[in-house]
Amino acid sequence: MNERGGIGFEEIIQSIADGNLLDIKLHHNQEQYKGQKILYVQMIAQVYAVLYIKGYKDAIFLNTLFPSRKAKKEFLKDKK
């Protein structure tokens, strides 16, 4: 966790490396956010949405992350 008590990009990257990537989807508003995608990553009992874009030579730039109640309901519905 970072100094503010929240999850940071380092923890997200480690969680993906540990096999906790649940899904990758296109951002629903491609007109405004062309090429942006969303990673859905499980961290303990929460699902985080991580917005990203691919850059030069397929470099991935993580933009923002936030806990998603909607994604938690979708992906963890059977895990109570």
C-alpha positions as CSV (number, residue, x, y, z in Angstrom):
1,M,0.0,0.0,0.0
2,N,1.1,3.5,-0.6
3,E,1.6,6.2,2.1
4,R,-2.1,7.3,1.7
5,G,-3.3,3.9,2.7
6,G,-4.5,3.0,-0.8
7,I,-3.4,0.7,-3.5
8,G,-0.7,1.9,-5.9
9,F,0.4,0.8,-9.4
10,E,3.2,-1.3,-7.9
11,E,0.7,-3.5,-6.0
12,I,-1.4,-3.8,-9.2
13,I,1.6,-4.9,-11.2
14,Q,2.5,-7.5,-8.6
15,S,-1.1,-8.7,-8.4
16,I,-1.2,-9.2,-12.2
17,A,2.2,-11.1,-12.0
18,D,0.6,-13.3,-9.3
19,G,-2.2,-14.3,-11.7
20,N,-5.0,-12.0,-10.4
21,L,-5.9,-10.4,-13.8
22,L,-9.6,-11.1,-14.2
23,D,-10.3,-9.5,-17.6
24,I,-9.3,-6.8,-20.1
25,K,-12.0,-4.7,-21.8
26,L,-12.2,-1.7,-24.1
27,H,-13.2,1.6,-22.4
28,H,-16.9,2.0,-23.1
29,N,-16.4,5.5,-24.5
30,Q,-14.0,5.0,-27.4
31,E,-14.9,8.3,-29.0
32,Q,-13.5,10.3,-26.1
33,Y,-10.9,7.7,-24.9
34,K,-9.7,6.2,-28.2
35,G,-7.6,3.1,-27.6
36,Q,-7.9,3.1,-23.9
37,K,-8.6,-0.2,-22.2
38,I,-9.4,-1.3,-18.7
39,L,-7.7,-4.1,-16.7
40,Y,-9.7,-5.7,-14.0
41,V,-7.5,-6.9,-11.2
42,Q,-8.4,-8.7,-8.0
43,M,-6.7,-7.5,-4.8
44,I,-7.9,-9.5,-1.7
45,A,-11.7,-9.1,-1.7
46,Q,-11.8,-6.1,-4.1
47,V,-11.7,-5.7,-7.9
48,Y,-9.8,-2.7,-9.2
49,A,-10.3,-1.1,-12.6
50,V,-7.0,0.1,-14.1
51,L,-7.2,2.3,-17.1
52,Y,-4.3,2.1,-19.5
53,I,-3.2,2.8,-23.1
54,K,-0.5,1.2,-25.2
55,G,2.2,3.5,-26.4
56,Y,5.3,3.3,-28.6
57,K,6.6,-0.3,-29.1
58,D,3.6,-1.7,-27.1
59,A,4.7,0.0,-23.9
60,I,1.8,0.1,-21.4
61,F,1.0,3.3,-19.6
62,L,-1.2,2.9,-16.6
63,N,-3.4,5.9,-16.3
64,T,-5.5,5.6,-13.2
65,L,-7.0,2.9,-10.9
66,F,-9.9,2.7,-8.6
67,P,-11.9,0.1,-6.7
68,S,-15.0,-0.9,-8.8
69,R,-18.1,-2.1,-7.0
70,K,-19.7,-2.9,-10.3
71,A,-16.7,-5.1,-11.4
72,K,-16.7,-6.7,-7.9
73,K,-20.3,-7.8,-8.3
74,E,-19.6,-9.1,-11.8
75,F,-16.3,-11.0,-11.1
76,L,-16.7,-12.0,-7.5
77,K,-20.4,-12.8,-7.4
78,D,-19.8,-16.5,-6.6
79,K,-17.0,-15.9,-4.1
80,K,-18.7,-14.9,-0.8
